[in-house]
Every structure is written in structure tokens, then in C-alpha cells.
């Protein structure tokens, strides 16, 4: 699973998580969606926002993001 490739620790790799989830879902047929919870902004991603969006390869993908302050 995509989550297995995210480093653990006191950091947020949100763009990496979005990218990996999009790539994982991209191999499936039908509608795609994912959700994520975070307590802060992205601090350690190797990807930037544009790379994360491109991760879906141009397919439609619904992302629900919940930010918990």
C-alpha cells in the first residue's frame, strides 16, 4: 500500500501521500477517491503540489482533506 512508503516521525508529507495514493488508485477501474487527515501543513515531502496533482496521470480523482488544528 502507498502508506507503507511514507516515513514516520514528527513531520507531515502530505504531497507525497497524495501522489502515492493517486498512483495506487490509478491502476483501478471506476471512480477514484481518497481521504486524508492532517494536523499541519506539508513539511517534508519530496514532491511539490504540482507533482502530487500530476500523480493521477490526468485521471479524475476526488480527494477529501481534513485539517485538524
N, C-alpha and C positions, 0 to 999 in steps of 0.2 A: 504494500500500500504506500501511497505517497507520504503519509505521515511518518513512516519509518525512516525517511531520508532527511528529516528536519532535526537539527541539533537541539539538545535540551539545555536549559540554563536560564539565567535571568536576562533574557533578550526576546525580541519579537521579530520573527522572519515571515511577516505576513505576505509579502510579494512572492517569496519562494513557495510558500504554502499554496497560494492561489495558482501559480504557474504549474506546480506538480499536480494539483487537483484537476486542473483543466486538461492537462496531458493524459491523466489517468481516465477521466471521463470521456475524452475524445475517441477512445477505442470502442466505445459502446454505441449501440444503435438507439435512436429515440431521443427524447428530450433530456437535456442535461441540467443539473442544478447541484449546488453545494452550499454549505453554510459554514461560517466561521465565527468564533467568539474571540475577542482580544481585550486586553486591559491597557493597551497603549499603542502608540504608533510604531511603524516598522523601524527597527534599529540595526539589524544585522543581515538583511537579505543580500544575496549575491545578485539577484535580479532587481531591475527597477520596475516602476509601474507599467511602462510600455511593454517590457518583456513579459510581465505577468499577464497582461491583456492578450498579447500575441500567443501565449501558451496554448490557447484553444484552437489555434490554426484557422481562425476565421469562422469557426462554428459558433452558433448561438449558445450561450451558457448563462444561466441565471445564478448569481451569487448573492446570498443574503449574509450581510456582515453585521454583527452586533458588537458595539464597543461598550465595554463596562468600565466606567471611570474609577 
